[in-house]
Amino acid sequence: MDDEQVLKSIEQLVEEERRLREAAASGELPHADNRRLEAVEVRLDQCWDLLRQRRGKRHAGADPDTAHVRDPGTVEHYQQ
């Protein structure tokens, strides 16, 4: 997945997250959609991490295509 594809995935996930959060705020979010919201949040973290990896590798002169999607346990426990 190249940078453009990662950014497109991020845009789509952000839109879905916004829609689900609006439904949650209005009390209209079914339980299954609540689980979907959690999954979208994790996938967004993975996409942002992948994009950062790709940019870091490119900046260091390495091949950005060697970046990989990290597991949810890794990206969800980063320190900010």
Summary of the structure (lengths in Angstrom):
residues: 80
radius of gyration: 14.7
end to end distance: 25.5
largest distance: 48.7
contacts: 197
relative contact order: 0.15
helix: 74%
strand: 0%
